[in-house]
């Protein structure tokens, strides 16, 4: 169970890391 939690955490981190630049571009477009 602990290993599964780590895998989920890594997936979330990768998703957030990939989405951040996209969100920043959106914010720049709206500013």
N, CA, C and O atoms as a Tripos MOL2 file, in Angstrom:
@<TRIPOS>MOLECULE
protein
  124   123    31     0     0
PROTEIN
NO_CHARGES

@<TRIPOS>ATOM
      1 N           0.8390   -1.2030    0.0000 N.3       1 UNK1
      2 CA          0.0000    0.0000    0.0000 C.3       1 UNK1
      3 C           0.8770    1.2580    0.0000 C.2       1 UNK1
      4 O           0.5750    2.2210   -0.7050 O.2       1 UNK1
      5 N           1.9560    1.2550    0.7830 N.am      2 UNK2
      6 CA          2.8220    2.4330    0.8180 C.3       2 UNK2
      7 C           3.4350    2.7220   -0.5450 C.2       2 UNK2
      8 O           3.5080    3.8750   -0.9710 O.2       2 UNK2
      9 N           3.8860    1.6420   -1.2410 N.am      3 UNK3
     10 CA          4.4770    1.8370   -2.5630 C.3       3 UNK3
     11 C           3.4650    2.4080   -3.5320 C.2       3 UNK3
     12 O           3.7990    3.2480   -4.3680 O.2       3 UNK3
     13 N           2.2250    1.9510   -3.4210 N.am      4 UNK4
     14 CA          1.1770    2.4480   -4.3180 C.3       4 UNK4
     15 C           0.9580    3.9360   -4.0780 C.2       4 UNK4
     16 O           0.7650    4.7010   -5.0220 O.2       4 UNK4
     17 N           0.9880    4.3420   -2.8150 N.am      5 UNK5
     18 CA          0.8070    5.7680   -2.4880 C.3       5 UNK5
     19 C           1.9050    6.6030   -3.1330 C.2       5 UNK5
     20 O           1.6390    7.6850   -3.6580 O.2       5 UNK5
     21 N           3.1460    6.1030   -3.0950 N.am      6 UNK6
     22 CA          4.2680    6.8330   -3.6930 C.3       6 UNK6
     23 C           4.0620    6.9720   -5.1900 C.2       6 UNK6
     24 O           4.3310    8.0320   -5.7550 O.2       6 UNK6
     25 N           3.5870    5.9090   -5.8430 N.am      7 UNK7
     26 CA          3.3520    5.9490   -7.2960 C.3       7 UNK7
     27 C           2.2980    7.0000   -7.6170 C.2       7 UNK7
     28 O           2.4360    7.7540   -8.5800 O.2       7 UNK7
     29 N           1.2480    7.0460   -6.8080 N.am      8 UNK8
     30 CA          0.1790    8.0310   -7.0410 C.3       8 UNK8
     31 C           0.7380    9.4400   -6.8340 C.2       8 UNK8
     32 O           0.4450   10.3460   -7.6150 O.2       8 UNK8
     33 N           1.5380    9.6230   -5.7880 N.am      9 UNK9
     34 CA          2.1140   10.9410   -5.5070 C.3       9 UNK9
     35 C           3.0020   11.3870   -6.6670 C.2       9 UNK9
     36 O           2.9540   12.5490   -7.0710 O.2       9 UNK9
     37 N           3.8140   10.4680   -7.2080 N.am     10 UNK10
     38 CA          4.6970   10.8160   -8.3240 C.3      10 UNK10
     39 C           3.8810   11.1980   -9.5460 C.2      10 UNK10
     40 O           4.2300   12.1370  -10.2620 O.2      10 UNK10
     41 N           2.7860   10.4680   -9.7880 N.am     11 UNK11
     42 CA          1.9390   10.7780  -10.9450 C.3      11 UNK11
     43 C           1.3310   12.1700  -10.7900 C.2      11 UNK11
     44 O           1.2790   12.9400  -11.7480 O.2      11 UNK11
     45 N           0.8730   12.4870   -9.5820 N.am     12 UNK12
     46 CA          0.2730   13.8030   -9.3380 C.3      12 UNK12
     47 C           1.3250   14.8970   -9.5260 C.2      12 UNK12
     48 O           1.0560   15.9360  -10.1290 O.2      12 UNK12
     49 N           2.5370   14.6450   -8.9950 N.am     13 UNK13
     50 CA          3.6060   15.6450   -9.1230 C.3      13 UNK13
     51 C           3.9400   15.8840  -10.5840 C.2      13 UNK13
     52 O           4.1240   17.0240  -11.0100 O.2      13 UNK13
     53 N           4.0200   14.7850  -11.3610 N.am     14 UNK14
     54 CA          4.3300   14.9290  -12.7940 C.3      14 UNK14
     55 C           3.2300   15.7140  -13.4880 C.2      14 UNK14
     56 O           3.5060   16.5640  -14.3350 O.2      14 UNK14
     57 N           1.9850   15.4320  -13.1330 N.am     15 UNK15
     58 CA          0.8560   16.1290  -13.7590 C.3      15 UNK15
     59 C           0.8950   17.6190  -13.4220 C.2      15 UNK15
     60 O           0.7170   18.4660  -14.2980 O.2      15 UNK15
     61 N           1.1290   17.9300  -12.1440 N.am     16 UNK16
     62 CA          1.1820   19.3370  -11.7190 C.3      16 UNK16
     63 C           2.3620   20.0400  -12.3930 C.2      16 UNK16
     64 O           2.2320   21.1730  -12.8550 O.2      16 UNK16
     65 N           3.5170   19.3610  -12.4460 N.am     17 UNK17
     66 CA          4.6960   19.9450  -13.0760 C.3      17 UNK17
     67 C           4.4560   20.2190  -14.5520 C.2      17 UNK17
     68 O           4.9550   21.2050  -15.0940 O.2      17 UNK17
     69 N           3.6890   19.3440  -15.2090 N.am     18 UNK18
     70 CA          3.4070   19.5330  -16.6310 C.3      18 UNK18
     71 C           2.3490   20.5990  -16.8490 C.2      18 UNK18
     72 O           2.3380   21.2590  -17.8870 O.2      18 UNK18
     73 N           1.4530   20.7740  -15.8750 N.am     19 UNK19
     74 CA          0.3420   21.7160  -16.0560 C.3      19 UNK19
     75 C           0.7410   23.1490  -15.6900 C.2      19 UNK19
     76 O           0.1490   24.1000  -16.1980 O.2      19 UNK19
     77 N           1.7410   23.3120  -14.8140 N.am     20 UNK20
     78 CA          2.1120   24.6600  -14.3590 C.3      20 UNK20
     79 C           2.4630   25.6070  -15.5020 C.2      20 UNK20
     80 O           1.9140   26.7080  -15.5510 O.2      20 UNK20
     81 N           3.3560   25.2330  -16.4290 N.am     21 UNK21
     82 CA          3.6830   26.1620  -17.5270 C.3      21 UNK21
     83 C           2.4430   26.5110  -18.3410 C.2      21 UNK21
     84 O           2.2870   27.6460  -18.7900 O.2      21 UNK21
     85 N           1.5570   25.5240  -18.5300 N.am     22 UNK22
     86 CA          0.3230   25.7550  -19.2900 C.3      22 UNK22
     87 C          -0.5460   26.7870  -18.5780 C.2      22 UNK22
     88 O          -1.1050   27.6800  -19.2150 O.2      22 UNK22
     89 N          -0.6580   26.6620  -17.2520 N.am     23 UNK23
     90 CA         -1.4630   27.6090  -16.4650 C.3      23 UNK23
     91 C          -0.8380   29.0020  -16.5350 C.2      23 UNK23
     92 O          -1.5480   30.0020  -16.6450 O.2      23 UNK23
     93 N           0.4910   29.0600  -16.4710 N.am     24 UNK24
     94 CA          1.1650   30.3630  -16.5400 C.3      24 UNK24
     95 C           0.8880   31.0280  -17.8770 C.2      24 UNK24
     96 O           0.6610   32.2370  -17.9310 O.2      24 UNK24
     97 N           0.9020   30.2510  -18.9640 N.am     25 UNK25
     98 CA          0.6180   30.8180  -20.2910 C.3      25 UNK25
     99 C          -0.8110   31.3470  -20.3340 C.2      25 UNK25
    100 O          -1.0690   32.4080  -20.9020 O.2      25 UNK25
    101 N          -1.7390   30.6040  -19.7320 N.am     26 UNK26
    102 CA         -3.1370   31.0480  -19.7090 C.3      26 UNK26
    103 C          -3.2530   32.3700  -18.9480 C.2      26 UNK26
    104 O          -3.9350   33.2930  -19.3930 O.2      26 UNK26
    105 N          -2.5790   32.4520  -17.7950 N.am     27 UNK27
    106 CA         -2.6400   33.6830  -17.0020 C.3      27 UNK27
    107 C          -2.0730   34.8520  -17.7940 C.2      27 UNK27
    108 O          -2.6300   35.9500  -17.7710 O.2      27 UNK27
    109 N          -0.9590   34.6170  -18.4980 N.am     28 UNK28
    110 CA         -0.3460   35.6920  -19.2990 C.3      28 UNK28
    111 C          -1.3190   36.1490  -20.3760 C.2      28 UNK28
    112 O          -1.4210   37.3410  -20.6640 O.2      28 UNK28
    113 N          -2.0320   35.1970  -20.9690 N.am     29 UNK29
    114 CA         -2.9650   35.5330  -22.0490 C.3      29 UNK29
    115 C          -4.1160   36.3860  -21.5110 C.2      29 UNK29
    116 O          -4.6200   37.2670  -22.2080 O.2      29 UNK29
    117 N          -4.5320   36.1190  -20.2630 N.am     30 UNK30
    118 CA         -5.6650   36.8600  -19.6940 C.3      30 UNK30
    119 C          -5.2590   38.2200  -19.1520 C.2      30 UNK30
    120 O          -6.0870   39.1270  -19.0700 O.2      30 UNK30
    121 N          -3.9840   38.3730  -18.7790 N.am     31 UNK31
    122 CA         -3.5330   39.6420  -18.1990 C.3      31 UNK31
    123 C          -3.5250   40.7490  -19.2510 C.2      31 UNK31
    124 O          -3.1740   41.8890  -18.9440 O.2      31 UNK31
@<TRIPOS>BOND
     1     1     2 1
     2     2     3 1
     3     3     4 2
     4     3     5 am
     5     5     6 1
     6     6     7 1
     7     7     8 2
     8     7     9 am
     9     9    10 1
    10    10    11 1
    11    11    12 2
    12    11    13 am
    13    13    14 1
    14    14    15 1
    15    15    16 2
    16    15    17 am
    17    17    18 1
    18    18    19 1
    19    19    20 2
    20    19    21 am
    21    21    22 1
    22    22    23 1
    23    23    24 2
    24    23    25 am
    25    25    26 1
    26    26    27 1
    27    27    28 2
    28    27    29 am
    29    29    30 1
    30    30    31 1
    31    31    32 2
    32    31    33 am
    33    33    34 1
    34    34    35 1
    35    35    36 2
    36    35    37 am
    37    37    38 1
    38    38    39 1
    39    39    40 2
    40    39    41 am
    41    41    42 1
    42    42    43 1
    43    43    44 2
    44    43    45 am
    45    45    46 1
    46    46    47 1
    47    47    48 2
    48    47    49 am
    49    49    50 1
    50    50    51 1
    51    51    52 2
    52    51    53 am
    53    53    54 1
    54    54    55 1
    55    55    56 2
    56    55    57 am
    57    57    58 1
    58    58    59 1
    59    59    60 2
    60    59    61 am
    61    61    62 1
    62    62    63 1
    63    63    64 2
    64    63    65 am
    65    65    66 1
    66    66    67 1
    67    67    68 2
    68    67    69 am
    69    69    70 1
    70    70    71 1
    71    71    72 2
    72    71    73 am
    73    73    74 1
    74    74    75 1
    75    75    76 2
    76    75    77 am
    77    77    78 1
    78    78    79 1
    79    79    80 2
    80    79    81 am
    81    81    82 1
    82    82    83 1
    83    83    84 2
    84    83    85 am
    85    85    86 1
    86    86    87 1
    87    87    88 2
    88    87    89 am
    89    89    90 1
    90    90    91 1
    91    91    92 2
    92    91    93 am
    93    93    94 1
    94    94    95 1
    95    95    96 2
    96    95    97 am
    97    97    98 1
    98    98    99 1
    99    99   100 2
   100    99   101 am
   101   101   102 1
   102   102   103 1
   103   103   104 2
   104   103   105 am
   105   105   106 1
   106   106   107 1
   107   107   108 2
   108   107   109 am
   109   109   110 1
   110   110   111 1
   111   111   112 2
   112   111   113 am
   113   113   114 1
   114   114   115 1
   115   115   116 2
   116   115   117 am
   117   117   118 1
   118   118   119 1
   119   119   120 2
   120   119   121 am
   121   121   122 1
   122   122   123 1
   123   123   124 2
@<TRIPOS>SUBSTRUCTURE
     1 UNK1         2 RESIDUE 1 A UNK
     2 UNK2         6 RESIDUE 1 A UNK
     3 UNK3        10 RESIDUE 1 A UNK
     4 UNK4        14 RESIDUE 1 A UNK
     5 UNK5        18 RESIDUE 1 A UNK
     6 UNK6        22 RESIDUE 1 A UNK
     7 UNK7        26 RESIDUE 1 A UNK
     8 UNK8        30 RESIDUE 1 A UNK
     9 UNK9        34 RESIDUE 1 A UNK
    10 UNK10       38 RESIDUE 1 A UNK
    11 UNK11       42 RESIDUE 1 A UNK
    12 UNK12       46 RESIDUE 1 A UNK
    13 UNK13       50 RESIDUE 1 A UNK
    14 UNK14       54 RESIDUE 1 A UNK
    15 UNK15       58 RESIDUE 1 A UNK
    16 UNK16       62 RESIDUE 1 A UNK
    17 UNK17       66 RESIDUE 1 A UNK
    18 UNK18       70 RESIDUE 1 A UNK
    19 UNK19       74 RESIDUE 1 A UNK
    20 UNK20       78 RESIDUE 1 A UNK
    21 UNK21       82 RESIDUE 1 A UNK
    22 UNK22       86 RESIDUE 1 A UNK
    23 UNK23       90 RESIDUE 1 A UNK
    24 UNK24       94 RESIDUE 1 A UNK
    25 UNK25       98 RESIDUE 1 A UNK
    26 UNK26      102 RESIDUE 1 A UNK
    27 UNK27      106 RESIDUE 1 A UNK
    28 UNK28      110 RESIDUE 1 A UNK
    29 UNK29      114 RESIDUE 1 A UNK
    30 UNK30      118 RESIDUE 1 A UNK
    31 UNK31      122 RESIDUE 1 A UNK
